[in-house]
Amino acid sequence: MYYVQQSLGKNEELIHVGHFHWMYNVGAVMHIVWGILLCILILVGSYMLQVNVFKYPDQGFLNSVQNSHVGVRILAFLMIIYGLLGFARAMIIKITTEIAVTNSRLIYKRGLIARSVGEIAIDRIEGVNFLQGFLGRMLNYGRVVIRGMGIGELILPPIADPVLFRKAIDKAKNS
């Protein structure tokens, strides 16, 4: 919350801070899992081709991987790298995103190198909705959609307890 604390005004106080739900971390870890699964699928496919199609003698899976074409091994390695990069991207988004409600405005900051900040005055907010699927209802997370006068909609990333976030905006409007 470095940016939010840095940008607070003289009489401004923090009412609520939005946090990513733990399911966001699960999605990030799934990038790694899919990368590993694709790597294994490529290596097993190469092994099956060597044994069944090209009729090479069965020398075991690990020896088959060592003797496979260098392009196959590079492709398998790239799948793991792709999964790790997807995980890193998701974690950087999580770490560099700040969502907060103060008594006078809503702040949504994101970005590592290039910073993008969306601020809406509380009195300019027309409506607050949230989007929750079945899993979001069960695990209490969702996307908050904020409609402001003259600015359109601001869709926040999936946050924990969107109902509490909406209540914090209502509390800020009433104070």
Backbone bond lengths (Angstrom), bond angles and torsions (degrees), N, CA, C in turn:
res aa  C-N    CA-C-N  psi(-1)  N-CA   C-N-CA  omega(-1)  CA-C   N-CA-C  phi
1 M - - - 1.441 - - 1.522 111.14 -
2 Y 1.310 116.82 31.84 1.451 120.48 -176.74 1.528 111.47 -63.45
3 Y 1.328 117.54 -49.20 1.461 120.04 -178.20 1.521 111.43 -63.44
4 V 1.325 116.95 -43.90 1.461 121.05 -177.59 1.525 110.04 -61.75
5 Q 1.317 117.45 -47.44 1.460 120.33 -179.98 1.522 111.30 -64.65
6 Q 1.312 116.02 -35.30 1.453 121.30 -179.90 1.529 111.71 -69.60
7 S 1.318 117.53 -30.88 1.459 120.62 -174.07 1.526 114.05 -98.42
8 L 1.328 118.43 3.96 1.462 120.15 179.26 1.524 110.15 -64.96
9 G 1.344 114.99 138.01 1.452 120.82 178.00 1.517 111.92 -78.51
10 K 1.340 114.90 -177.68 1.456 121.24 -175.55 1.529 112.84 -62.44
11 N 1.312 117.82 -48.95 1.468 122.21 -178.44 1.527 112.39 -104.77
12 E 1.307 115.91 19.70 1.459 120.61 -175.87 1.525 109.56 -95.19
13 E 1.325 115.17 135.62 1.461 119.53 177.81 1.522 109.80 -128.33
14 L 1.316 114.35 147.61 1.455 122.22 -178.61 1.525 109.62 -77.96
15 I 1.339 116.24 127.15 1.464 120.49 179.86 1.522 111.30 -99.71
16 H 1.330 116.38 -44.43 1.466 119.65 -176.65 1.528 109.38 -152.77
17 V 1.326 115.53 144.68 1.460 122.42 175.89 1.521 108.04 -118.01
18 G 1.327 116.65 125.84 1.457 121.65 177.97 1.521 110.46 -84.43
19 H 1.315 116.58 137.67 1.464 122.76 179.99 1.520 110.05 -123.65
20 F 1.316 115.41 149.34 1.458 120.26 173.03 1.529 108.49 -65.61
21 H 1.313 115.90 144.56 1.457 121.85 177.12 1.527 108.77 -77.70
22 W 1.319 116.53 156.91 1.467 120.04 -179.19 1.528 111.92 -64.15
23 M 1.321 118.15 -21.26 1.467 120.24 177.43 1.529 111.42 -65.00
24 Y 1.326 117.26 -24.65 1.461 120.46 175.45 1.534 109.41 -62.40
25 N 1.337 116.82 -39.93 1.468 121.04 177.05 1.522 110.97 -64.69
26 V 1.322 116.63 -37.87 1.471 120.72 178.15 1.526 109.60 -62.20
27 G 1.320 116.20 -43.92 1.463 119.86 177.37 1.519 112.19 -61.73
28 A 1.327 116.39 -38.44 1.462 120.20 178.43 1.531 110.94 -66.18
29 V 1.321 116.99 -43.06 1.466 120.60 179.16 1.527 110.32 -65.58
30 M 1.326 116.96 -30.68 1.469 119.79 178.70 1.524 112.00 -63.47
31 H 1.335 118.42 -25.53 1.469 119.90 173.74 1.532 110.02 -60.16
32 I 1.326 116.10 -44.22 1.468 120.13 178.95 1.522 110.28 -65.43
33 V 1.336 116.44 -44.31 1.465 120.51 -179.17 1.522 110.44 -60.05
34 W 1.341 116.90 -45.76 1.470 119.39 179.86 1.521 111.68 -65.39
35 G 1.333 117.00 -36.36 1.463 119.96 176.53 1.514 111.59 -61.81
36 I 1.336 116.71 -44.28 1.468 120.57 179.13 1.525 110.87 -66.52
37 L 1.346 116.86 -42.31 1.468 119.88 179.06 1.521 111.79 -63.03
38 L 1.328 117.72 -40.37 1.463 120.04 177.64 1.528 110.89 -66.36
39 C 1.323 116.41 -38.24 1.469 120.34 176.43 1.532 110.12 -60.16
40 I 1.317 116.31 -48.80 1.474 120.83 179.88 1.521 110.31 -62.78
41 L 1.328 117.25 -41.46 1.465 120.75 179.00 1.527 111.57 -61.16
42 I 1.315 117.06 -41.08 1.471 120.75 178.60 1.527 110.54 -65.22
43 L 1.335 116.05 -44.36 1.473 119.03 -178.22 1.528 111.83 -68.84
44 V 1.336 117.22 -39.63 1.468 120.31 177.55 1.532 110.02 -67.12
45 G 1.317 116.60 -39.38 1.465 119.92 177.22 1.513 111.62 -62.17
46 S 1.317 116.28 -40.71 1.464 120.46 177.65 1.533 110.61 -64.13
47 Y 1.322 115.47 -41.91 1.470 120.61 178.76 1.532 110.39 -62.45
48 M 1.338 116.17 -45.46 1.461 120.12 -179.01 1.529 111.09 -64.10
49 L 1.341 116.85 -37.58 1.461 119.57 177.25 1.527 111.39 -64.85
50 Q 1.323 116.17 -42.53 1.465 119.42 -178.95 1.525 111.37 -63.42
51 V 1.321 117.08 -42.71 1.462 120.80 -174.62 1.528 111.46 -80.45
52 N 1.325 117.81 -47.35 1.468 120.94 -171.31 1.517 114.46 -90.25
53 V 1.313 118.27 -37.87 1.464 119.83 -175.23 1.519 111.08 -92.35
54 F 1.323 116.60 -50.47 1.461 120.00 -176.70 1.525 112.41 -86.47
55 K 1.326 117.44 -4.94 1.462 124.09 175.07 1.529 113.40 58.14
56 Y 1.352 115.63 34.82 1.464 118.42 172.39 1.516 107.77 -71.75
57 P 1.326 117.57 149.66 1.472 118.86 177.73 1.527 109.75 -63.91
58 D 1.325 115.00 141.97 1.469 120.61 -178.90 1.525 108.90 -69.69
59 Q 1.321 115.88 110.69 1.460 121.44 -178.32 1.523 112.73 -111.13
60 G 1.313 116.22 12.53 1.459 120.39 -178.86 1.523 111.12 94.78
61 F 1.299 114.71 153.93 1.466 120.28 -174.87 1.526 112.26 -64.36
62 L 1.324 117.68 -48.24 1.474 120.27 -176.27 1.521 111.97 -66.22
63 N 1.298 117.39 -40.42 1.470 119.66 176.07 1.525 110.88 -65.95
64 S 1.315 115.88 -36.15 1.458 120.07 177.67 1.524 110.84 -63.81
65 V 1.354 116.66 -39.94 1.471 120.20 177.94 1.522 109.84 -65.20
66 Q 1.335 117.51 -42.22 1.466 120.80 179.38 1.528 111.80 -63.92
67 N 1.328 116.65 -33.23 1.461 120.46 -177.63 1.529 112.97 -93.41
68 S 1.319 117.90 -0.49 1.472 119.69 -179.05 1.523 110.15 -73.64
69 H 1.301 115.24 166.46 1.462 121.78 -179.04 1.527 109.39 -60.86
70 V 1.318 115.94 144.11 1.470 120.67 -177.88 1.532 111.15 -62.02
71 G 1.318 117.46 -30.13 1.473 121.23 178.15 1.524 112.08 -64.29
72 V 1.330 116.18 -37.20 1.468 120.82 178.28 1.523 109.59 -66.11
73 R 1.325 116.95 -44.12 1.472 120.27 179.83 1.526 111.23 -66.17
74 I 1.318 117.32 -38.51 1.470 120.31 178.00 1.520 110.15 -66.10
75 L 1.324 117.35 -42.60 1.460 120.57 178.61 1.521 111.28 -61.57
76 A 1.325 116.96 -42.21 1.466 120.74 178.17 1.528 110.37 -63.29
77 F 1.312 117.10 -42.26 1.465 121.63 178.37 1.534 110.44 -64.22
78 L 1.318 116.97 -40.21 1.471 120.71 179.61 1.528 112.00 -64.22
79 M 1.327 117.28 -31.20 1.465 119.94 177.07 1.534 110.68 -64.90
80 I 1.326 116.27 -39.87 1.471 119.40 177.12 1.528 109.92 -66.63
81 I 1.320 117.29 -43.01 1.467 121.17 178.57 1.527 110.08 -61.87
82 Y 1.337 116.75 -41.86 1.466 121.17 178.18 1.534 110.69 -59.60
83 G 1.316 117.44 -42.33 1.462 121.13 177.08 1.514 112.50 -64.49
84 L 1.329 116.87 -42.17 1.466 120.79 178.75 1.533 111.56 -65.61
85 L 1.328 116.49 -38.72 1.467 119.69 177.91 1.527 111.33 -66.97
86 G 1.324 116.98 -38.05 1.470 120.22 175.93 1.522 111.43 -62.86
87 F 1.329 116.02 -41.31 1.463 120.82 176.72 1.530 110.64 -63.31
88 A 1.328 116.38 -46.77 1.469 120.62 -179.19 1.524 111.02 -61.94
89 R 1.329 117.04 -41.85 1.466 121.03 178.63 1.522 110.92 -60.30
90 A 1.324 116.54 -45.98 1.469 120.11 -179.39 1.525 111.28 -64.30
91 M 1.315 117.38 -39.86 1.467 120.10 -179.78 1.527 111.81 -70.31
92 I 1.332 117.08 -35.89 1.464 119.63 176.63 1.520 110.58 -65.28
93 I 1.328 116.97 -40.47 1.466 120.28 176.19 1.521 109.91 -60.73
94 K 1.315 116.82 -44.00 1.468 120.30 -179.27 1.524 111.41 -63.93
95 I 1.308 116.86 -44.90 1.459 120.90 -176.06 1.529 112.01 -69.25
96 T 1.316 117.38 -34.12 1.463 120.02 -174.32 1.522 114.06 -96.75
97 T 1.313 118.21 8.62 1.461 121.47 178.64 1.516 110.08 -102.93
98 E 1.322 115.65 131.47 1.460 121.90 176.88 1.522 108.02 -126.36
99 I 1.319 116.06 129.79 1.461 122.44 179.42 1.521 106.80 -130.07
100 A 1.326 116.89 122.64 1.463 119.24 -177.06 1.524 110.73 -148.37
101 V 1.329 114.39 152.58 1.458 122.39 173.93 1.518 107.02 -117.91
102 T 1.330 116.45 125.68 1.453 120.97 174.10 1.525 107.49 -110.25
103 N 1.311 116.69 -179.16 1.464 118.98 -179.88 1.527 112.30 -73.27
104 S 1.339 118.58 -8.43 1.459 119.46 179.83 1.524 114.92 -125.59
105 R 1.322 119.08 -13.99 1.471 120.10 -177.53 1.529 112.05 -159.08
106 L 1.322 113.87 163.55 1.461 122.57 172.29 1.518 106.35 -106.76
107 I 1.330 117.48 132.69 1.457 122.56 -177.26 1.523 108.87 -119.89
108 Y 1.342 115.60 129.89 1.464 121.98 175.75 1.527 107.02 -131.97
109 K 1.334 116.41 105.80 1.460 122.32 -178.46 1.518 108.61 -115.13
110 R 1.324 115.32 136.74 1.462 119.91 176.12 1.520 109.11 -146.68
111 G 1.306 115.78 157.68 1.457 120.97 176.42 1.505 113.14 119.52
112 L 1.323 115.59 142.85 1.456 122.23 179.04 1.520 110.08 -97.13
113 I 1.302 116.91 -58.74 1.457 120.80 -178.96 1.526 109.67 -94.64
114 A 1.309 116.73 -53.67 1.461 121.42 174.72 1.524 107.56 -95.17
115 R 1.301 116.48 122.65 1.464 120.84 -176.48 1.522 109.23 -93.97
116 S 1.314 115.47 134.68 1.463 122.48 175.24 1.524 107.76 -121.21
117 V 1.314 116.32 119.75 1.457 120.88 -176.39 1.520 108.69 -121.41
118 G 1.331 114.66 129.57 1.459 121.00 173.33 1.519 108.54 -117.08
119 E 1.309 116.08 121.36 1.457 120.68 178.42 1.524 108.19 -125.54
120 I 1.314 115.03 133.55 1.462 120.85 178.49 1.517 107.33 -127.13
121 A 1.324 115.82 128.47 1.458 119.53 175.15 1.526 108.34 -64.81
122 I 1.313 115.87 138.89 1.467 121.12 -176.76 1.524 111.10 -57.96
123 D 1.326 117.34 -38.51 1.470 119.62 -178.97 1.522 112.84 -73.65
124 R 1.342 118.53 -9.40 1.470 122.38 177.84 1.539 112.29 -96.80
125 I 1.313 117.48 1.13 1.467 121.33 179.38 1.525 108.56 -84.26
126 E 1.333 115.73 120.18 1.469 121.58 178.70 1.519 112.22 -83.04
127 G 1.320 116.06 -42.48 1.455 119.24 -176.17 1.513 112.05 -159.06
128 V 1.316 114.38 154.73 1.463 121.32 178.55 1.527 107.67 -129.43
129 N 1.303 116.02 121.36 1.464 122.38 175.51 1.513 108.04 -122.33
130 F 1.305 116.15 165.36 1.454 118.38 172.65 1.511 109.67 -139.79
131 L 1.320 113.43 151.27 1.457 121.91 -178.16 1.525 108.24 -110.71
132 Q 1.309 115.48 121.56 1.457 121.00 178.37 1.515 109.16 -134.95
133 G 1.305 115.85 127.34 1.451 120.69 171.76 1.521 109.26 -84.16
134 F 1.305 115.11 -173.27 1.467 119.99 179.88 1.528 111.10 -59.94
135 L 1.334 116.64 -48.87 1.459 120.10 179.96 1.528 111.02 -64.08
136 G 1.327 116.62 -37.00 1.460 120.46 177.25 1.516 112.50 -63.61
137 R 1.323 116.66 -37.87 1.468 119.94 176.80 1.516 110.99 -67.05
138 M 1.322 116.46 -41.62 1.456 120.50 -178.00 1.533 111.74 -68.19
139 L 1.339 116.78 -37.53 1.462 120.94 -174.77 1.536 113.01 -105.21
140 N 1.319 116.72 3.73 1.463 123.75 174.71 1.537 113.29 62.11
141 Y 1.329 115.76 58.68 1.462 120.35 170.54 1.515 108.67 -144.95
142 G 1.318 116.72 161.98 1.450 120.95 179.34 1.511 111.53 178.65
143 R 1.323 115.09 175.87 1.466 122.27 177.47 1.523 108.52 -96.19
144 V 1.316 115.85 135.42 1.453 121.21 176.99 1.518 107.59 -99.11
145 V 1.336 116.60 131.60 1.459 123.07 178.90 1.526 107.44 -113.08
146 I 1.318 116.46 120.54 1.455 121.95 -177.07 1.520 108.36 -112.68
147 R 1.329 116.23 123.61 1.462 122.26 176.26 1.520 108.58 -100.75
148 G 1.314 115.17 123.23 1.452 119.94 179.29 1.517 111.02 -114.53
149 M 1.319 115.69 155.70 1.463 120.92 179.21 1.526 109.39 -69.62
150 G 1.321 115.86 118.94 1.452 121.15 175.33 1.518 115.70 80.71
151 I 1.329 119.36 -2.42 1.472 119.69 -178.49 1.518 113.49 -119.21
152 G 1.302 117.74 -6.99 1.458 120.03 -178.96 1.510 111.65 85.51
153 E 1.332 115.75 -142.89 1.463 120.97 -176.36 1.525 110.87 -111.17
154 L 1.307 114.55 144.10 1.458 122.45 172.32 1.525 106.37 -117.31
155 I 1.332 116.66 116.21 1.463 121.50 -178.78 1.519 108.00 -103.53
156 L 1.310 115.52 116.29 1.459 121.15 -179.65 1.528 109.98 -84.14
157 P 1.321 117.35 156.14 1.472 119.59 176.57 1.524 110.52 -67.90
158 P 1.330 117.94 168.03 1.471 120.08 -179.89 1.524 111.64 -57.77
159 I 1.332 115.62 122.16 1.462 120.12 -179.85 1.518 109.67 -122.15
160 A 1.316 114.84 160.38 1.456 121.24 177.57 1.522 108.86 -76.01
161 D 1.294 116.28 139.97 1.465 124.83 175.16 1.529 113.13 52.46
162 P 1.337 118.05 68.11 1.462 120.38 -178.99 1.530 113.18 -65.89
163 V 1.329 117.61 -25.29 1.473 120.08 178.31 1.526 109.65 -66.79
164 L 1.316 117.08 -42.13 1.460 121.59 177.77 1.526 110.53 -64.32
165 F 1.323 117.37 -36.54 1.456 121.09 177.81 1.528 110.08 -65.21
166 R 1.325 116.96 -42.80 1.466 120.45 177.64 1.519 110.78 -64.01
167 K 1.325 117.29 -39.63 1.473 120.94 177.26 1.528 110.80 -63.64
168 A 1.337 117.13 -35.41 1.462 120.12 178.55 1.529 110.46 -66.05
169 I 1.331 117.13 -37.69 1.468 120.06 176.53 1.525 110.18 -66.07
170 D 1.341 117.20 -42.36 1.459 120.52 176.62 1.519 111.06 -62.04
171 K 1.311 117.38 -40.44 1.464 121.36 178.08 1.521 110.60 -62.60
172 A 1.333 117.08 -41.86 1.463 120.86 178.85 1.526 110.89 -65.85
173 K 1.338 117.34 -36.46 1.469 120.62 178.27 1.520 111.57 -65.59
174 N 1.319 116.36 -36.47 1.466 121.10 -176.00 1.523 113.18 -84.02
175 S 1.325 117.70 -12.10 1.472 117.84 -178.19 1.511 112.58 -94.19
